[in-house]
């Protein structure tokens, strides 16, 4: 329990659906402690996965479809960047330093931390009602009018209203749900499908994807989708007020104040 003035507020308190639902003199936590901790752990893991993933791609910037693929195989597509291995012909007259060793180690370690953190967040969200209250859109939110307004406001880079400091709009909710329950599971699945040890135990992991090289290609595009989400997320946070939104994800409070009505 957190004491605010003379009122005790649970750390996992529900988020009001609009600013008008916020008591005038009571500071309610915007994000619970668990949400804040898992958010920052996931952020660190994502940055580690991004840096190490780039290094892994540089070692072989060619992508294939099916079970096998190598320098003698026609690629599905290739990235126009130099490689860190001399055997991979890229058209450049030089090779980059080979950082494949530490990058793979860091990639696997960060991935497992991210998986465990995601499981903790999801299980806690189901039991505490966080997913239902804060991410599942209501029936009224699923109307085309509200959805189109949310899209138009984002395209015009409009600053979110005070109500949105306490609740996500329908576009944000659907996006977060898609990232949490579609992109994250898919990037984990395709990552495991590239592990010989895991595939030997669960062969269906890779056969359903069409082969290890297919899994690698899908993994690459899903990772790009997550990177795009991160960039858009940061832009939206900056437009909404970087300091207040970051403070809310660190302390739990938005820093917004409303007078009595």
N, C-alpha and C positions, 0 to 999 in steps of 0.2 A: 504494500500500500504506500502511496506517496501522499504526503500532507501538503495541501495547498491552502494557505490561509487557515480557516477553521474547518475545511472540508477535506476528507480523505478520499482520494481518487485511485482506483485500482490501476496498476501499470498497464494492464491490457484493456483499458476502458475502450468502449466502442467509439468510433469517430462519427460525429453528427453528420447528417446528410446535407446540411447547409449551414451558413454562418448564423442564420437566425436561430438555430437550435442551440447555439453556444451560450451558456449563462454569461451575464454581463460582467460579473466580477470573479468568476471561477476559471482558473487556467487548467484546461483539460489537456492531457497528453495527446498529441497528434499521432505519434507512433509509439507502440509499446517497446519495452527494452529489448525483447527478443527480435522484433522486426528491425530495430536499429542495428543490433549486433550482427545479425545474419546479412543485412544489407552491406555493411562495410567489409565483412569477411568475403562475401561474394565479389565485391568490387576489387579487393586485392587479388583474389584468385583470378578474376577475369583479366586484370592487367598482366598477371604472370602468364596466363594462358595465351594472351595476345602476343606478348614479346617472344615467348618460347615457340609459339605456333609460327610466327613469321620466320624465325630461324630454321624451323623444320622444313617449311615450304621452300626456303632458299636452297636447301640441300638438294632438292629435286623439284624444280618449278614446272613440272609436266604432270598432266592429269589424264587418267585413262578410265575406261569403263569395262567391267568384267572382273575376272579373278586375278589376272596377271597384267603386268605392265613394266617395261624397263626402257633403257635408252635405245634398244633396237626395235621397239614397238611404236607404231604410229599413235601419237597421243590424241585424246579427244580434244584437248586444247592445251596450250602452254602459256605461261606468263612471260612477258617480254622483260625479264630481269636476269642478271648474271647469277650463276650458281656458285655454291661453295665446294663443288666437286668437279674435278677436271674431266671425269668421264661423261658428265652430262653436258652435251653440246647445246649452247644457248645462243651462239653467234657473237658472243663477246670475246675479246682477246685476253681475258683475265678471269680469274676465279676469286671469290670472296673467301675470307677466313672461315674455316670449317668450325662451326659452333654447335654441331649436331649432338654432341655428347651431353653437355650440361642442359641444353634446351629440351631434350627428350626427358631427362630426369625431372627437371622443373615442371614440364608439361604434365607428366603423369601425377606428380605429387600434388600440384595445384588442382588438377581435375578431381582427385579423390576428396580433397578438402571441400571443393565446391559441391560435389555430389552429397556428401554427408551434411553440409550446411543446408542444401536445398531440401533434403529429406526432413531435417529438423524443422525448417520453416513450414513445409507443407503439412506435416503431421500436426504441428502446433496450430497452424492456421485452421485446420479442420476441427480440432477439438475446442479451440477457443472461440470459433465463429468469426475469426478475422477475415477469412476468404469470403464467407457469405456476406458479412456486413460491409466490407470495404472494397471488394473486387467484383462480386457478382452484381451486374446491373439489374435494377428493378424493372418491372414491366413498363412503367412510364418512361424509363430511360431508353428503352429499345424502340421508341417511336422514331420514324424517319425524320421528323422535324428536329428532335433533340440531337440526333446523330449528325444531321447535315449542319446544324448550328455549331457543333463541336468541331467538325472538320473545317468549316469556313473560318472559325476563330483561329484555328491553328495555322491555316494557310495565310491568314492576314497577320500572323505573328502578334496577335492581340494579347495584352497582359491579362492573365486569369483574374477573375473576380475574387473578392474576399471569401466567398463561399467555397471556392475551389482550394483554398488553403486548408480546409477541413475535410474535403471530400473530392474524390476523383470524378471527372466527368465520364460519360459513357465511352468515349473514344479511348481514354486512358485505361479504363477498366478492361475493355476488350483487348487492348494491346498487351496489358500486363498478363491477362489470362492466357493469351496466345504464346507469349514468351515463356511463361512458367510451365504450361502444360503441353506445349507443342514443340517449341524450339529447343528448350533445355533437354527434355527427354530424347529428342531426335539427335542432338549433338552428343549426348552421352551414349546412345545406342550405336551411332556410327563410329564413335571413338572406341568402344569396346569391340566392335566388329573388326577393328584393325589390330587387335591384340591376339597373337597366335595362341597364347595360353588360355584366354577366355573362349576363343572360337573352338578350341579343341574340346572344351567342356560343354559349350552350347553352340553347336554348328549352325543352328537355325538363325543365330544372330547375324551371320554374314550371308547365308544362302537367300534369305528373304530380301536382301538388298541387291543381290545379283553378283556378289563377289567383293573381295577386299578392296580392289581398286575403285569399284563403284561406291563403296562405303567411304573411301577417302575423298572422292569427288563430292559426294553429298555432304560430308563433314565440312569441306571447304566452303560450300555455298551457305550452309546453315550458320557457320561461323561468321561469314560476311553479313548475314542477316542480323545476327546478334550485335555485331560491330555497328551496323547502321542504327539499330535500336539505341545503343549506347550514345551515339552522337546526337540523335534526335532528343533523347532524354536529357542530355546535358544542355542542349540549346533551350529546351522548354524550361528547365530549371533556371537558367540565366534570365529568360524572359519573365518568369514568374517572380523573380527576386532571389538571386543566388544566396545571399547571406541568410535570409529568413528560412528558405527551404533547406539549406545545409544545416542551419541551427536546429531545425525541427528534426532532422535525421540524426543529429548528435545528441541533443538534449531531450527531444520529444516535444518541445514546445515551438509554436510557430512565431511567437513574438508579436502577434496581432492583438490589438486591444479594441474593445468596443464599449461605448458608453451605455448607460442604462437607457431603456426605452420605456 
